[in-house]
Amino acid sequence: MSYYFARKVDCSFEEAVDRVTDLLASEGFGVLTEIDIAETMKKKLGVDFRPYRILGACNPDFAHKALLAEDKIGTLLPCNVIIHELSDGAIEVAAVDPAASMSAVDNEALGDIAETVGASMQRIVASM
């Protein structure tokens, strides 16, 4: 089982970030965190790194249900979506498959939530 959904996209890096953010919003997700890996690597290590952004996305309704079902599930939240430049210069978008990450948690109540959120992540990646 793969732990992510991914797709190469035909746009610039920044356009991909904007499109992913808009698609997340259309599925009821907000971006809680945004980590610019290239900037962080430059600042912390003094090294250059390819464009790589991590968006921490959250749908409050699903997060609330998951937290009620399993109080430690916050260790797996939010749902991460990455936009990064591949070695050939192509841009790829990848999103976590919540069903894969939550499969380690022995709680049946999370199954439906993970599948629903996973379907949203698949639609977002496919819509790119």
N, C-alpha and C positions, 0 to 999 in steps of 0.2 A: 504494500500500500504506500503510495506516495504521500508525502506530508504537505504538498503544495500543489497549486494550480498555476501554470505559467503560460505566457504567450509573448512572442516577439511582436513589436508594434512598429508601425510605419509613421513615426513622428519624432520630433526632437525630445530630448530628455525632459525639459521643462514643460512642454506640451503634454507629455505623458503624465507628469505629476498633476497638472491641472485637470486632465481628463479623469484620472483615477479619483481625485478628490470629488469631482462632480458626480461621478458614477456611485461613489460611496454614499454621497448625500441622497441620491435618488433611491438608494436601497435602505435609507434610514440610519446611516452610519455617519458619525462625525469623526474628525481626526483629532484625537486627544494629544498625540505626540508626533513630532516630526524630527527625525534624526538625520542630519547630513553627514554621512560617514566620511566623505572626502574631506570636508571641513574639519571634522573631529580628528582624523588621522594627521592632517597637516598641523593642527594646533597642538595636539598631544604628543605626536611622534616626530613631527617635522618631515613626514613622508608624503609624497603625492599618491593619490588613489583615484581610481576612475569614479565618475559620477555614480553615486549609490545613495539612495534615500530610503529610509524606513518610515512608513506612516503607521502609527498605532491607531487603528480604527475601532470604534465602539458604537454599538446600537444599544441605547439605554434599556429598552424593553427586554432584549435578549440577555444583556448583562445582569439585569435585576433577577430574571428567572433563574439564570445559571447560579448566581450567588445565593439565592434562596435554596436551591437544590443541593449546593455543595459550597460551603463557606470558604474553602481553600482554593476554589477555582480561579480566584483572582491571580494566582501564580501563572495562569495561562492566558490572562487577558492583558491588554486588548488584542484584537486580531491584527497581526502584522501583514502589511502589504509592502512589497519592495518594488522600486523602480531603479534599474541599474543599467549601465552600459556594459555590453559584453566585449570581449577582446577584439572582435571584428568590427566594433563600432555600432552594432545594432543595439536597440533599446529593448529591454525585456521587462515585463510586469509579472510579478509572482505574488500569490496570496496564500496564506496558511490554509490548510484544510483542517477546520476545527474538529472534524470527526476523527482524524488521525491523531491530533494532539490530545484530545479528550478520551481517546480509547484507553489510555493508561489509568484513567479514573474509573473505579468500579462503582458507577452510579447510573442506573438505567434512565433516570430522569433527565440526564444530560443528552441522551441520544437524539431525541427529537430536536432539541435546541441546536445541537451541533450540526445536524443534517440541514436544518433550515438556514443557519448562518452559512454553512458550506455552500448551499445552493446560491445564496447571494454572492459569495466570493467567486464562484464559478461564473455567474452572470457578468460580474464586473470585469473579470479577466477576459471573458469571451467578447464582451462589448468593446474592448479596446481596439 
